[in-house]
Amino acid sequence: MPEPSVWREAFRDSAPVFFGYLPLGMAFGVLFSSLGYHWLYAPLSGLVVYAGSAQFLAVALLGAGAGLAETFFATLLLNARHVFYGLSVIDRYPKHGWLRWYLIFGLTDETYALVTSKKRVGRDPDASYYGALTVLNQSYWVLGCGLGALMQHWAAFDARGFEFALVALFLVLLIEQLRSFMHPRLLVAAVVVSMVLAALLGKDFLLLACALCLGVVVVDYRRLPHHV
């Protein structure tokens, strides 16, 4: 169990995620509850699934009457980018135990941004910090899902414009990433690769862009003097 000081540090670092997850989770809860499901299924989805983009996709698929196979493959393609996230932070997580598996399960875009932008002054953050950070971020999301579903259950609620919270959240996390970034050439390479693939492939560029950017990072790492 993390110490109180660890919880305070994780809460301070995760504050931007709270202000993004709460309204965005509420938007999901409103949309999910509007399909006619019991409002409790919305926070349960945040607890068991915990994948914002996949949950919004599920709303669209459920509304369209999609089958299980279609839902499975659509979700797999949408969240395949998390494979690349995991590869870059797996050495920071515990080697064994239930906490390792929970941290892997709870590695969202926003949690990844916080983990990788954490300034390493003195000793590195330990597993208890990562655990507290992940628990807090998921609790924000579950809370938002539940509040939105309750609002829709009690009265019809218009959630148009709520999705902008995700854009604002990513901008805040991007600024933090840029402040702690130590290799501008890798940033330039990632931007160029992403822009070229976006122009060529449209909305389907993300997975290939992640793979190519990972290749660039691996090649650059092998060129460093400490690599053997």
Backbone hydrogen bonds, N-H to C=O, Kabsch-Sander energy under -0.5 kcal/mol:
donor,donor_aa,acceptor,acceptor_aa,energy
6,V,3,E,-0.7
7,W,3,E,-1.9
8,R,4,P,-2.4
9,E,5,S,-2.1
10,A,6,V,-2.6
11,F,7,W,-2.6
12,R,8,R,-2.4
13,D,9,E,-2.3
14,S,10,A,-1.9
15,A,11,F,-0.5
15,A,12,R,-0.8
17,V,14,S,-0.6
18,F,14,S,-1.9
19,F,15,A,-1.8
20,G,16,P,-0.8
20,G,17,V,-0.5
21,Y,17,V,-3.8
22,L,18,F,-2.2
24,L,20,G,-1.5
25,G,21,Y,-3.4
26,M,22,L,-2.0
27,A,23,P,-2.0
28,F,24,L,-2.0
29,G,25,G,-2.6
30,V,26,M,-2.5
31,L,27,A,-2.3
32,F,28,F,-3.1
33,S,29,G,-2.5
34,S,30,V,-1.7
35,L,32,F,-1.3
36,G,33,S,-1.8
37,Y,32,F,-0.8
41,Y,38,H,-1.6
42,A,39,W,-1.2
44,L,40,L,-1.7
45,S,41,Y,-2.0
46,G,42,A,-1.8
47,L,43,P,-1.7
48,V,44,L,-2.5
49,V,45,S,-2.6
50,Y,45,S,-1.6
55,Q,51,A,-2.9
56,F,52,G,-2.2
57,L,53,S,-2.1
58,A,54,A,-2.2
59,V,55,Q,-1.6
60,A,56,F,-1.7
61,L,57,L,-2.6
62,L,58,A,-3.2
63,G,59,V,-2.2
64,A,60,A,-1.5
65,G,62,L,-0.9
66,A,61,L,-2.7
71,T,67,G,-2.1
72,F,68,L,-2.6
73,F,69,A,-2.3
74,A,70,E,-2.2
75,T,71,T,-2.2
76,L,72,F,-2.4
77,L,73,F,-2.3
78,L,74,A,-1.9
79,N,75,T,-2.2
80,A,76,L,-0.6
80,A,77,L,-0.5
82,H,79,N,-1.7
83,V,80,A,-1.7
84,F,81,R,-0.8
85,Y,81,R,-1.3
86,G,82,H,-2.7
87,L,83,V,-1.9
88,S,84,F,-1.1
88,S,85,Y,-0.7
89,V,85,Y,-0.8
89,V,86,G,-0.8
90,I,86,G,-1.5
92,R,89,V,-2.0
93,Y,89,V,-0.7
93,Y,90,I,-0.7
101,W,97,G,-1.0
102,Y,98,W,-2.2
103,L,99,L,-2.6
104,I,100,R,-1.9
105,F,101,W,-2.2
106,G,102,Y,-2.7
107,L,104,I,-1.2
108,T,106,G,-1.5
112,Y,108,T,-2.6
113,A,109,D,-2.0
114,L,110,E,-2.0
115,V,111,T,-2.7
116,T,112,Y,-2.5
117,S,113,A,-1.2
118,K,114,L,-0.7
118,K,115,V,-0.5
121,V,119,K,-1.3
122,G,120,R,-0.5
129,Y,126,D,-0.6
130,Y,126,D,-1.6
131,G,127,A,-2.6
132,A,128,S,-2.4
133,L,129,Y,-2.7
134,T,130,Y,-2.3
135,V,131,G,-2.5
136,L,132,A,-2.5
137,N,133,L,-2.3
138,Q,134,T,-2.3
139,S,135,V,-2.3
140,Y,136,L,-2.1
141,W,137,N,-1.7
142,V,138,Q,-2.8
143,L,139,S,-2.4
144,G,140,Y,-2.3
145,C,141,W,-2.5
146,G,142,V,-2.4
147,L,143,L,-2.6
148,G,144,G,-2.5
149,A,145,C,-2.0
150,L,146,G,-2.2
151,M,147,L,-2.4
152,Q,148,G,-2.1
153,H,149,A,-2.0
154,W,150,L,-2.4
155,A,151,M,-2.4
159,A,157,F,-0.7
162,F,159,A,-2.1
164,F,161,G,-1.4
165,A,162,F,-2.1
166,L,163,E,-1.1
167,V,163,E,-0.8
168,A,164,F,-2.4
169,L,165,A,-2.3
170,F,166,L,-2.3
171,L,167,V,-1.9
172,V,168,A,-2.0
173,L,169,L,-2.3
174,L,170,F,-2.3
175,I,171,L,-2.0
176,E,172,V,-1.8
177,Q,173,L,-2.2
178,L,174,L,-2.5
179,R,175,I,-1.8
180,S,176,E,-1.2
181,F,177,Q,-0.7
181,F,178,L,-0.5
186,L,183,H,-1.1
187,L,183,H,-1.3
188,V,184,P,-2.5
189,A,185,R,-2.2
190,A,186,L,-2.3
191,V,187,L,-2.4
192,V,188,V,-2.5
193,V,189,A,-2.6
194,S,190,A,-2.4
195,M,191,V,-2.5
196,V,192,V,-2.4
197,L,193,V,-2.3
198,A,194,S,-2.4
199,A,195,M,-2.0
200,L,196,V,-1.8
201,L,197,L,-3.4
202,G,198,A,-1.7
204,D,201,L,-1.1
205,F,202,G,-1.0
206,L,203,K,-0.5
209,A,205,F,-2.5
210,C,206,L,-2.5
211,A,207,L,-2.0
212,L,208,L,-2.5
213,C,209,A,-2.6
214,L,210,C,-2.4
215,G,211,A,-1.9
216,V,212,L,-2.1
217,V,213,C,-2.2
218,V,214,L,-2.4
219,V,215,G,-2.3
220,D,216,V,-2.4
221,Y,217,V,-2.6
222,R,218,V,-2.1
223,R,219,V,-0.9
223,R,220,D,-0.6
224,L,221,Y,-1.3
227,H,224,L,-1.4
